[in-house]
Amino acid sequence: MNIIDVNNFSFKILIKQIFNILIFCFYLSSCINPDDIKNGSYLRISEGRNVLKNKNQEVVRVKYPIHIDENEVFDGKNKLYLWDGYGKCDQTEGQSPMFIMYSNSTLKNVYISNSPEGVHIAGDNVKIDNIVNLGVCEDAVSTGIHSNHYNIQIVNSTFVNCADKAIQLNKGVDVLIKNNKFILCHIPIRVTVVQNVKVENNYATGCKHFVNNGPRVKNLEFKDNHAACSNFTYSREDNSVSDLVYEVINKNK
């Protein structure tokens, strides 16, 4: 075997080794259990799906939106709330939410399933903490288009299988989106006419864009986020965004 043949032989072996490594890495990444990712709710996706499958005593059937009144803390006590009212789990706009939150209210410790529009925010000083939406229909969390609401916190929560968006912020001021987990969500976060938004320590995988902004967004800050999206950086529809503080998202978490 001459020197050229040896080099060709070695090159072929190297290519084969690289290919095997890539296949192995892909296999590992595809086998990662979403429940093992540290971000998001401490409520396990697998346990919620098991409750949904077995329809046990942890299931609460909801036919009409639940109003979380001013100064109220709604603690779901880790139960699964299953929408059983009018509407479909699709991309039809204007359907009923499962929860409507008013000023100074908190929603926490709850699984949500089959809710056409998840949670509607209709007040100031609202906090969503430790919820799991097992299958986002239209939007899991959204604000209206007519009124600004101040001081919104969406933290420690998990959103799974979003055909479109998980969080849709149409209007708002002083928003914190922190320590959430987005699994197979097309666009985890969309902000339109919003001011002072902090997106911090979130994880997303199986997405197109991690964050998408519309018109007139001001003071948008990213910090310590991790995303494995087909376009994992930042989708901008409006270049007039001011005071954008953008830290490169770590894709290799």
Steps between C-alpha positions, in 0.01 A plus 500: 500500500655830398497820703198639315298190579598518866390863522171422330446205733575713808272777376213257452546363852503855641180592316332183623604573859367855480173375354461244782567769759235727349247218495582419862463862608169531316378183670592634842336837440182338369481282811524783752205491736344849518436439869876484556553855374540718806306800373123536525250355742591240759179324395599217268357481149486120520290508817254743344463282193444197721223680688343604170517146366349336806242776571541453873391718791765760416306614192278808531270550202440863402206611282526878547792739562619520860526863616789565738378815673702795627738411784420129461754218500376202302692191609424203276666268753674309220170382350434476127239742364345362181297729275164337430311802370431662166782536249772302328868449563616673182620837370155666490522849652260634762421177683445463873791487745505268797612778738447877501730685741422839651723745689722376783413136429714187489456168322723217616550124528274377223502280191295630203377289209283559192437865583426696179683812623655411834536809721382854425660783697252780572666698779820635655743328740423153371715196571495159330719258691560127460241404240526232231304528177513147362392601150473864401201552269498865386708692759580376849527852649391824334420864562234706321555753223314795652650564846849504644542286809792561733731266687439157349704201616502164324744278687596138572254358247496245217334519160477195273404448134416852381389505137547877500592704810522423870509856639333778299553847647289739295537792741668542837758683708763351733490131411719224643521162325738291705599138555244351263526198273361479144488155338409475129357851481510669158559844653534490879470877555350778289490863613330777303422839659685439825746696715767382743513126441755272668541149359733317735619143561248325276545179301346422161536213257325402178416859406537722194585824681553538872357853516310689231425870530241709324462878484603753764680283753723697737763384748518130421770315693619139464722334757620143559252331266560167330326408176530227240287644219537483123566875522599523862586867519236767465229571245437867441205626299559862594848653498386799705541310825687729737738417784537138401740317731563169334735239638584213266290199588695191593383225269716231654341448836 
